[in-house]
Amino acid sequence: MSAMITQLPQRKPRALRFFRWLWRHPAITLGGLIVGGIVLVGIFAPLITRHDPYAQDLIDTLLPPSADHLFGTDDYGRDIFARVIYGARVSIVEVVLSVGLAMIVGIPLGVMAGMAGRYVDMMIMWFMDMLFAFPGIVLAILVVSILGGGLINLLIAISLFAIPVYARLSRNLTLGLKQMEYVEAAQSLGLSRYRIIVHYILRNAVGPLIVQSTLTAGTVILAAASLSFLGLGVQPPMSEWGTMMSDGRNFLGINIYLSLFPGLAIMLTVLGFNVLGDGLRDLLDTRS
């Protein structure tokens, strides 16, 4: 009798399935670990370092790495390790606000261009093409030069050259999705345009938009660091990686660590976002 009873297959533990899923997606795993680590470092910065990133000690200046100062000290005696750790907070704010503002402005414009019709589409896309005509960093320098330096103006400048990216992407997605059968069926049933956009267009476009946001994040980090390096972004004494590299360039022959460790932090963060974006793109690609 027992032989006739078929045993049901036992489900594997959720933790095991989760780790197997991570093993099958190494790009997402590696990128997620790097980005997640940067975020956690920024959040728990006071618990990671015991030094104040703004406290000056003019006696211990330009020290090499040691047990007390893991990355050494700068020309004001400030702990470089603490400033790099707290700089992660600034970078997180730059990514979240810049990418968020670009998406809030660019996605509605792109959806409007894809849904409204020929003339509205032409006007919006012509304006986006005008923004695309300027190299991104040049446009950001122009905006910051007009508005002035500072974190807020830096975020506005970076968002401005990222808006056309989301506008074009969301327009192309809208043009493709509105030809799908379920959208045509919703239109024939008399659903409002707002419901069609929210429930049928944006819900199916969220995957590519998320992938683009991770890829844009790396560009934001580089652009913000470049502007701060030129003195047009975040101003001293705030701990920002680009500003730290700019301060350290005058001491490359004496202490290379002033610019080395902020540069490595920028490289690692950009690498994490790019690898995560590539992994998400492969995961959400319906053709694969």
C-alpha positions in Angstrom: 0.0 0.0 0.0 2.8 2.4 0.9 4.5 1.7 -2.5 1.3 2.9 -4.2 1.4 6.2 -2.4 3.3 8.7 -4.5 5.4 11.1 -2.5 4.9 14.7 -3.3 8.1 16.6 -4.2 9.4 18.5 -1.3 9.9 22.2 -1.9 13.4 23.5 -1.3 13.9 26.1 1.4 13.4 29.7 0.3 16.9 30.7 1.4 18.4 27.9 -0.8 16.3 29.0 -3.8 17.3 32.6 -3.2 21.0 31.8 -3.2 20.6 29.6 -6.3 18.9 32.5 -8.0 21.8 34.8 -7.1 24.3 32.2 -8.4 22.5 32.2 -11.7 22.6 36.0 -12.0 26.2 36.9 -11.0 26.0 40.5 -12.5 23.0 41.3 -10.3 24.6 39.7 -7.3 27.9 41.6 -7.7 26.4 44.9 -8.6 23.8 44.6 -5.8 26.5 43.9 -3.3 28.6 46.9 -4.3 25.7 49.3 -4.5 24.1 48.0 -1.3 27.5 48.2 0.4 27.9 51.8 -0.6 24.4 52.6 0.6 24.9 50.9 4.0 28.3 52.6 4.4 26.6 56.0 3.9 23.8 55.3 6.2 25.9 53.9 9.0 28.9 56.2 8.5 29.0 57.3 12.2 29.3 53.6 13.3 32.1 52.8 10.8 34.5 55.5 11.6 35.3 57.2 14.9 36.8 60.3 13.4 34.9 63.5 12.6 35.3 64.2 8.8 35.4 67.9 9.4 37.7 68.0 12.5 41.0 69.6 11.7 44.4 68.7 13.3 47.0 71.0 11.8 49.8 69.1 13.6 49.0 65.7 11.9 48.8 66.8 8.3 49.5 64.7 5.2 50.0 61.6 7.2 50.3 58.2 5.3 47.9 55.4 6.1 48.2 54.0 9.6 46.3 52.1 12.3 44.8 55.4 13.6 44.1 56.9 10.2 43.4 54.1 7.7 43.7 56.3 4.6 46.0 58.9 6.1 45.1 62.6 6.6 44.8 65.6 4.3 46.4 69.0 4.3 44.2 70.1 7.2 44.8 67.0 9.3 41.3 65.6 8.5 40.9 61.8 8.4 40.6 60.8 4.8 38.9 57.5 5.6 36.1 59.3 7.5 35.7 61.8 4.6 35.5 59.0 2.0 32.9 57.2 4.2 30.8 60.3 4.7 31.2 61.2 1.0 29.1 58.1 0.2 26.1 60.0 1.7 26.6 62.9 -0.7 26.8 60.5 -3.6 23.7 58.6 -2.6 21.8 62.0 -2.4 23.1 63.0 -5.8 22.0 59.8 -7.4 18.6 59.6 -5.8 17.6 63.2 -6.4 19.2 63.7 -9.8 17.8 60.4 -11.3 14.4 61.0 -9.5 14.0 64.5 -10.9 15.0 63.4 -14.4 12.5 60.5 -14.3 9.7 62.7 -12.8 10.1 65.2 -15.7 11.3 63.0 -18.5 8.9 60.1 -18.3 5.6 62.2 -18.4 7.0 64.1 -21.4 7.9 60.9 -23.2 4.5 59.3 -22.6 2.8 62.5 -23.6 4.8 62.6 -26.8 3.9 59.0 -27.6 0.2 59.3 -26.8 -0.8 62.8 -27.8 -0.1 62.7 -31.6 2.1 64.0 -34.3 2.4 67.7 -33.5 2.8 67.4 -29.7 5.3 64.6 -30.3 7.3 66.8 -32.7 7.5 69.8 -30.3 8.5 67.7 -27.3 11.1 65.7 -29.2 12.5 68.8 -30.9 13.1 70.3 -27.4 14.7 67.1 -26.3 17.0 67.1 -29.4 18.1 70.6 -28.5 19.2 69.4 -25.1 20.9 66.4 -26.7 22.8 68.7 -29.0 24.9 69.8 -26.0 27.4 67.3 -24.5 26.1 66.4 -21.1 29.0 67.7 -19.0 29.1 70.9 -21.1 25.4 71.6 -20.5 25.9 70.9 -16.8 28.8 73.3 -16.6 26.7 76.0 -18.4 23.8 75.6 -16.0 26.0 75.6 -12.9 27.9 78.7 -14.2 24.6 80.5 -14.5 23.0 79.3 -11.3 26.2 79.1 -9.2 27.8 76.3 -7.3 26.3 74.2 -4.5 24.6 70.8 -4.2 21.1 72.0 -5.3 22.3 73.7 -8.5 24.5 70.7 -9.2 21.5 68.3 -9.0 19.5 70.6 -11.3 22.3 70.7 -13.8 22.8 66.9 -13.9 19.1 66.3 -14.1 18.7 68.6 -17.0 20.9 66.5 -19.3 19.4 63.2 -18.1 15.8 64.3 -18.8 16.0 63.7 -22.6 17.2 60.1 -22.0 14.1 59.2 -20.1 11.9 61.2 -22.4 13.1 59.3 -25.5 13.0 55.9 -23.8 9.5 56.4 -22.5 8.3 57.7 -25.8 9.7 54.7 -27.7 8.2 52.3 -25.1 4.8 54.1 -25.4 4.8 53.9 -29.2 5.4 50.2 -29.0 3.0 49.4 -26.2 0.1 51.3 -27.5 0.1 49.0 -30.6 -0.4 45.9 -28.4 -3.7 44.1 -28.5 -4.6 44.6 -24.8 -4.2 48.4 -25.2 -6.4 48.5 -28.3 -8.9 46.4 -26.4 -8.9 48.8 -23.5 -9.4 51.7 -25.9 -12.3 49.9 -27.5 -13.9 49.4 -24.1 -13.9 53.1 -23.5 -11.3 53.3 -20.8 -9.9 56.7 -20.1 -6.5 57.7 -21.4 -5.2 58.1 -17.8 -6.1 54.5 -16.9 -4.6 53.2 -20.1 -1.3 55.1 -19.4 -1.1 54.0 -15.8 -2.3 50.4 -16.0 -1.2 49.4 -19.4 1.7 51.6 -20.5 3.7 52.5 -17.4 3.2 49.1 -15.8 4.8 47.4 -18.8 7.5 50.0 -19.2 8.7 49.9 -15.6 11.4 47.3 -16.3 13.4 49.2 -19.0 13.0 52.4 -17.0 14.5 50.7 -13.9 17.4 49.4 -15.9 18.0 52.9 -17.4 17.9 54.4 -13.9 20.8 52.2 -12.7 22.8 53.0 -15.8 22.2 56.7 -15.4 23.3 56.5 -11.7 26.9 55.8 -12.8 26.8 58.8 -15.1 25.5 61.0 -12.3 28.4 60.0 -10.0 30.9 60.8 -12.7 29.3 64.1 -13.7 28.9 65.2 -10.1 32.5 64.3 -9.3 33.7 66.1 -12.5 31.9 69.3 -11.7 33.0 69.3 -8.0 36.6 68.6 -9.2 36.3 71.8 -11.3 35.0 73.8 -8.4 31.5 74.1 -9.8 29.7 71.5 -7.7 29.7 70.7 -4.0 31.8 73.3 -2.1 34.3 72.6 0.7 34.4 71.6 3.4 31.6 69.1 2.6 32.9 65.6 2.1 32.4 64.9 -1.6 34.7 62.6 -3.6 35.2 65.0 -6.6 36.1 67.9 -4.2 38.5 65.7 -2.3 40.3 64.7 -5.5 40.5 68.4 -6.5 42.0 69.2 -3.1 44.5 66.4 -3.4 45.9 67.2 -6.8 48.1 69.9 -5.3 49.8 67.2 -3.1 50.3 64.4 -5.6 54.1 64.5 -5.2 53.8 64.5 -1.4 50.8 62.3 -0.5 49.0 60.5 -3.3 46.4 59.1 -0.9 44.4 62.4 -0.9 43.2 61.7 -4.4 43.7 58.0 -4.7 41.1 56.8 -2.2 38.3 59.2 -3.4 39.0 58.1 -6.9 38.8 54.4 -6.0 35.4 55.1 -4.3 34.1 56.8 -7.5 35.4 53.9 -9.6 33.8 51.3 -7.4 30.5 53.0 -7.2 30.2 53.5 -10.9 31.3 49.9 -11.5 28.6 48.7 -9.1 25.8 50.6 -10.8 26.9 49.6 -14.3 27.2 45.9 -13.4 23.8 46.0 -11.7 22.3 47.7 -14.7 23.7 45.1 -17.1 22.4 42.3 -14.9 18.9 43.8 -14.7 18.9 44.4 -18.4 19.6 40.7 -19.1 17.1 39.6 -16.5 14.2 41.8 -17.8 15.0 41.2 -21.5 12.0 39.2 -22.7 13.9 37.9 -25.7 16.3 36.0 -23.3 
